[in-house]
Amino acid sequence: PPSVRAIPPTGQVTARKGGAVTLECKASGNPVPSIYWTKRSGTGKSVAKIGEGPVLSLERVERQQAGVYQCTADNSVGDPVTVDMRLDVLYPPDISVEKSWIHSGEGFEAQLECIVHADPQPT
């Protein structure tokens, strides 16, 4: 059966929003295995094949592309083998408000909320 490993061995890759990133894995076996890439959904299941070959290149990375990617090697001898790689996407703060306006009478207390998403977390 084939074997597969992530490059770097930690399987952790970081990119900045709008930048480019490559995910890479190496596979070996006899016969030589084919390699394909999938991305796991939020429920942990793999979605459709998104690339083939040892390198997956992503251009103009968006924060929604963060997550776990799987590199699978298959040479039809035994079961395919998979290695997980985690892509973290760093992005600047994105601010939204819960309510665009709040009406409060004079002397009454009003609570204003805003929601901030960012990676790394803002302080």
N, C-alpha and C positions, 0 to 999 in steps of 0.2 A: 504493500500500500504506500501511497505518497506521504511525505511529511511537509509541513509548512511552518514558517516562522515569520513574525512581524519584524519590520525594520522601522524604527529602533525596537529592540527587544521588549521595551516597556509597553509597546502598543499605544503609547500616548503621543498625540500630535496636536499642536496648537497653531491656530491661524488667526489673523486679524480680519474683521469684517471688510469685505471688498478686496481682499488680497487673494493670492493663489496658494494652493497647498497640494502636496503629493503624498499619497499613502502608498506604502510599498511593502510587499511581502516576497519571500523567497520560498520556492517549493522544489522538492527533489523526489525522485522515484523512477522506477523502471517498469513500464515505459514512462517517458517524461510526462508529467501531469499537465493538464490544462488548468488555467487559473481564471476565476471569475470573482466579481465583487457584488455584494448586496449590502443594503443598509437596513438595520433593524428598526422596526416601527416602535412607537411608544409602548406597545404591549409586549415587546420583546420578540415578535415574530419577524422573520426576514421578509423583505418586500422583493419586488422584481429585480432581476439582474441589472446592474447599473454600469458595468464595465467588465472588460476582459484583459488579461495580461497581468504581469507582476506590479504594474504601477497604475494607480488611479489618480488622475489629475483633476482638480476642481479649481475653476477660475471664478473670480468675483464671488467669493464665499459669503453666504448670508448666515445669520444666526440660526435659522431653521435647519441648516445643514449639520449643525452640531449633533453628535450622537455616536452610536456604535456602528461601525462598518465591519463587514465580515469578508475576509479573503478565503476563498475555498479552492483547494487543489483536488483534482479528480483525474485518475488515470485508468479508471474502470477495473482496477485491481483492489478489491476490498471497498470499504466505504470511503466517500470523500472526507477530507479533513479540513477543518476550519480554524482560523485564528481571528480573534476580535481585535479591532483597533478603535480607540476612542478619539474622536475629533472634538476639541474644545475650540469654540469661536469667540474671540474677544471682541466686544463691541461697546461703543460709548453709551452713556445713559440715554434711555428713551423714556420720556415722561408723558403720562396720560392722567387725566383727571376723572374721578368717579362721576361727578356731576359738573356740568359746565357752568351752572349758576345755582346759588342757594339764596332763598329769600328768608330774612329773619327780621323780626320787628326790633325796634330800639329797646335796648336793655336785655334782649334775649341772647343766648349763646348759640353760636353756629360753629359747626365742625367742618373744616375743609380738608379733603383728602386728595393726595396725588399718588400715583403708582409709578414706581421707577423700576425699569429692567435694565440691567447692565452686567457685563462680565469683563473684569472682576466686579464684585458687588461694590456699589458706591458707599462712601462713608459719610 
